[in-house]
Amino acid sequence: MKTDVVIIGGGVMGASIALELSKTGRKVIVLDKGGAPGAGSTSASSAIIRFTYSNFNTILMAWENAQIWFNWDKFVGVQDPDGMAKYVKTGYLVFLTEGYDGVRQRELWDEFGIPYELLSPEEVRKRWPAFETGKFYPPKSIEDPAFADDPYDQLWALFDPLSGFMDDPMLAAHNMAHAAKAHGAEFRFHTEVTEVLRDGGRASGVVLKNGERIESQFVINAAGPHAAKVNKLAGVFDEMKVKHQPLRQEVFSPPAPKGFRLEDDAPIVADLDLGQYFRPHMGDLLNVGTTEPACDPLHFIDDADNWNDNTTPEFAERVMLRLARRLPDFGIPLKTLGIGALYDVSDDWIPIYDKSSLPGFFMACGTSGNQFKNAPLVGKFMRVLMEAEEQGIDHDLTPLSVTGEHTGKEIHLDAFSRLRTSGETAGNVMG
Ligand SMILES: Cc1cc2nc3c(=O)[nH]c(=O)nc-3n(C[C@H](O)[C@H](O)[C@H](O)COP(=O)(O)OP(=O)(O)OC[C@H]3O[C@@H](n4cnc5c(N)ncnc54)[C@H](O)[C@@H]3O)c2cc1C
C-alpha cells in the first residue's frame, strides 16, 4: 500500500499533524497501537493552557496556540458528532519565589500583549481567601523534619486572567482526528509500527506488527512516550544532541476545599515554592501534580510498554501534604483518586519539532509534560519542515520560522531543534 505521509501516533500531536496535512491535500495515514485518538498520554493530560515559559519562542508559541483554543470550533472547522472540547477560562496564578522572580516573564508578556497583574500577598488572599501565601521555599520531601516548618515570609504572585484548561483533552484529539478524516485522512487503530523502511538513503514507509508494509514519501514520529523507541527504530536517535525518554508521573483529583472550586473562580496555580501545580476541575474536584523539585526522585523508565499506571502512596502523600500547606482547608481525602502517566521528557524539557538525519523522517516529540497546549500549531510546524525539505532547504543550516497569526511575530523553529545545545528553560514541567 502507498500513501504520501505516515504518522506514527494518533494522540493530540498526530491528530493535529494529520489535520494540517490532509487540509493541504496530502494523503495521510495515522497508525496507532492504541484504541482511539488521544487514548495515550493525551488522555491523562491536565490540559492546562498557560503562557508561562522561559524564553521568547516558547512563550510566543503558547500565546499563539491559546488563540486557537479560545476559538476551538473555528480552528477545527468540522463539527464532531461526539461533541466538541471546551475551553474553561480560570486565569493562572504563579507565585514568585526563589529562582522564579517573573521578571523575564513580564518583559515578554509586555512584548506580546499578554495581560497580567502583579499581586501582593494581601491582594492574593483578598481575592482567594483559601490561600496560605506564606513562603516555604525550598520544596522539601515530606520525610524532612523541616517540611513542617512555619512559613518565613510572604509571596507575591503574577496573575494572568486568560489562561484556562480544555475540559476533555482526549476529545480535543478526537475533534482534530474527526476533522482530518473529513479531509480524507485515514486512522488505523490497534496497529503497531515495528520498523521504519529506508530506500535510497531516505525514509520510505513503515512495517506493521502483522507484517504489512505501507510505503510513503514521509514518516512522522508522533509516538508520545514511545517516541524515543521509534527514533531508535528509524536509526536517528544517536545523532540527536537533545535526547528524550519516558518519565513516570502521577496526577490526582481530590475534592476541592470550599473557596477553591470552579464556581469560586479559583485559578490554576503554579507553586514552585512548594513544588506543585493545581487547578480546579469539574465536579468540585482539583487536579494536582508536581513540578519536579530537586527533592523529588525522578522515575525515568526504560520501557514505555511496561510500567505501573496506578497511583502509589509515595506520590499521593507528597502531593496531598504539599497541597494542604498552600490550601489549609484542604482535608486529606478518604479515597485516592488519580492516575500514573508518562511524559516524554527531553534533556531541557523543551519539545523537539524537527527533521532528522534521515531525509523523509520527522519528529514531534520530547513534549515533556507541557505541550498539549501547543499541539494545534505543531501540525503547521511539521508541514513547514516537510515543505522545506521538498524545496531542498536544510533546516539545520537555514533555520525556518513560522509567523504567529495573532502577534505577527516569528516563532523560530530552531528553538525546537534536536541539535540545539542551549536554551533558556526552567528545567522542569514548566518548560
Ligand atoms: C499527567 C500529564 C499531565 C499533563 N498536563 C499537561 C498540561 O496541563 N498542559 C499541557 O500543555 N500539557 C500537559 N501534558 C503534556 C501533554 O498532554 C502531552 O505533551 C501530549 O498529550 C502528548 O501528545 P502526543 O500525541 O505526543 O502523545 P500521546 O497522546 O501519548 O500519543 C502517542 C500515540 O502513539 C501511539 N504509539 C506509540 N508507539 C507506537 C507505535 N510503534 N505504533 C503505533 N502507534 C504507536 C500510542 O498508542 C499513542 O496513542 C501532560 C501530560 C501528562 C502525562
Ligand as a Chemical Component Dictionary entry (heavy atoms), coordinates in Angstrom:
data_LIG
# 
_chem_comp.id                   LIG 
_chem_comp.type                 NON-POLYMER 
_chem_comp.pdbx_formal_charge   0 
_chem_comp.three_letter_code    LIG 
# 
loop_
_chem_comp_atom.comp_id 
_chem_comp_atom.atom_id 
_chem_comp_atom.alt_atom_id 
_chem_comp_atom.type_symbol 
_chem_comp_atom.charge 
_chem_comp_atom.model_Cartn_x 
_chem_comp_atom.model_Cartn_y 
_chem_comp_atom.model_Cartn_z 
_chem_comp_atom.pdbx_ordinal 
LIG C1  C1  C 0 -0.163 13.582 33.544 1  
LIG C2  C2  C 0 0.075  14.577 32.445 2  
LIG C3  C3  C 0 -0.322 15.904 32.623 3  
LIG C4  C4  C 0 -0.099 16.821 31.602 4  
LIG N1  N1  N 0 -0.555 18.101 31.757 5  
LIG C5  C5  C 0 -0.378 18.993 30.752 6  
LIG C6  C6  C 0 -0.914 20.305 30.871 7  
LIG O1  O1  O 0 -1.548 20.657 31.859 8  
LIG N2  N2  N 0 -0.737 21.166 29.834 9  
LIG C7  C7  C 0 -0.032 20.818 28.709 10 
LIG O2  O2  O 0 0.128  21.659 27.815 11 
LIG N3  N3  N 0 0.488  19.571 28.568 12 
LIG C8  C8  C 0 0.305  18.662 29.553 13 
LIG N4  N4  N 0 0.780  17.396 29.426 14 
LIG C9  C9  C 0 1.530  17.041 28.219 15 
LIG C10 C10 C 0 0.639  16.695 27.056 16 
LIG O3  O3  O 0 -0.529 16.061 27.483 17 
LIG C11 C11 C 0 1.432  15.822 26.108 18 
LIG O4  O4  O 0 2.568  16.570 25.703 19 
LIG C12 C12 C 0 0.646  15.437 24.863 20 
LIG O5  O5  O 0 -0.612 14.920 25.211 21 
LIG C13 C13 C 0 1.447  14.411 24.082 22 
LIG O6  O6  O 0 0.683  14.036 22.953 23 
LIG P1  P1  P 0 1.278  13.024 21.907 24 
LIG O7  O7  O 0 0.284  12.945 20.815 25 
LIG O8  O8  O 0 2.671  13.393 21.600 26 
LIG O9  O9  O 0 1.378  11.627 22.713 27 
LIG P2  P2  P 0 0.273  10.506 23.012 28 
LIG O10 O10 O 0 -1.036 11.099 23.353 29 
LIG O11 O11 O 0 0.882  9.589  24.005 30 
LIG O12 O12 O 0 0.111  9.784  21.622 31 
LIG C14 C14 C 0 1.098  8.944  21.095 32 
LIG C15 C15 C 0 0.409  7.765  20.459 33 
LIG O13 O13 O 0 1.381  6.994  19.766 34 
LIG C16 C16 C 0 0.962  5.656  19.801 35 
LIG N5  N5  N 0 2.130  4.820  19.526 36 
LIG C17 C17 C 0 3.283  4.754  20.217 37 
LIG N6  N6  N 0 4.150  3.900  19.628 38 
LIG C18 C18 C 0 3.528  3.415  18.532 39 
LIG C19 C19 C 0 3.889  2.501  17.520 40 
LIG N7  N7  N 0 5.103  1.897  17.490 41 
LIG N8  N8  N 0 2.986  2.216  16.549 42 
LIG C20 C20 C 0 1.775  2.806  16.539 43 
LIG N9  N9  N 0 1.375  3.688  17.492 44 
LIG C21 C21 C 0 2.242  3.995  18.463 45 
LIG C22 C22 C 0 0.384  5.477  21.188 46 
LIG O14 O14 O 0 -0.552 4.408  21.222 47 
LIG C23 C23 C 0 -0.258 6.840  21.449 48 
LIG O15 O15 O 0 -1.650 6.836  21.228 49 
LIG C24 C24 C 0 0.554  16.433 30.416 50 
LIG C25 C25 C 0 0.934  15.106 30.233 51 
LIG C26 C26 C 0 0.689  14.183 31.223 52 
LIG C27 C27 C 0 1.102  12.750 31.008 53 
# 
loop_
_chem_comp_bond.comp_id 
_chem_comp_bond.atom_id_1 
_chem_comp_bond.atom_id_2 
_chem_comp_bond.value_order 
_chem_comp_bond.pdbx_ordinal 
LIG C1  C2  SING 1  
LIG C2  C3  SING 2  
LIG C2  C26 DOUB 3  
LIG C3  C4  DOUB 4  
LIG C4  N1  SING 5  
LIG C4  C24 SING 6  
LIG N1  C5  DOUB 7  
LIG C5  C6  SING 8  
LIG C5  C8  SING 9  
LIG C6  O1  DOUB 10 
LIG C6  N2  SING 11 
LIG N2  C7  SING 12 
LIG C7  O2  DOUB 13 
LIG C7  N3  SING 14 
LIG N3  C8  DOUB 15 
LIG C8  N4  SING 16 
LIG N4  C9  SING 17 
LIG N4  C24 SING 18 
LIG C9  C10 SING 19 
LIG C10 O3  SING 20 
LIG C10 C11 SING 21 
LIG C11 O4  SING 22 
LIG C11 C12 SING 23 
LIG C12 O5  SING 24 
LIG C12 C13 SING 25 
LIG C13 O6  SING 26 
LIG O6  P1  SING 27 
LIG P1  O7  DOUB 28 
LIG P1  O8  SING 29 
LIG P1  O9  SING 30 
LIG O9  P2  SING 31 
LIG P2  O10 DOUB 32 
LIG P2  O11 SING 33 
LIG P2  O12 SING 34 
LIG O12 C14 SING 35 
LIG C14 C15 SING 36 
LIG C15 O13 SING 37 
LIG C15 C23 SING 38 
LIG O13 C16 SING 39 
LIG C16 N5  SING 40 
LIG C16 C22 SING 41 
LIG N5  C17 SING 42 
LIG N5  C21 SING 43 
LIG C17 N6  DOUB 44 
LIG N6  C18 SING 45 
LIG C18 C19 SING 46 
LIG C18 C21 DOUB 47 
LIG C19 N7  SING 48 
LIG C19 N8  DOUB 49 
LIG N8  C20 SING 50 
LIG C20 N9  DOUB 51 
LIG N9  C21 SING 52 
LIG C22 O14 SING 53 
LIG C22 C23 SING 54 
LIG C23 O15 SING 55 
LIG C24 C25 DOUB 56 
LIG C25 C26 SING 57 
LIG C26 C27 SING 58 
# 
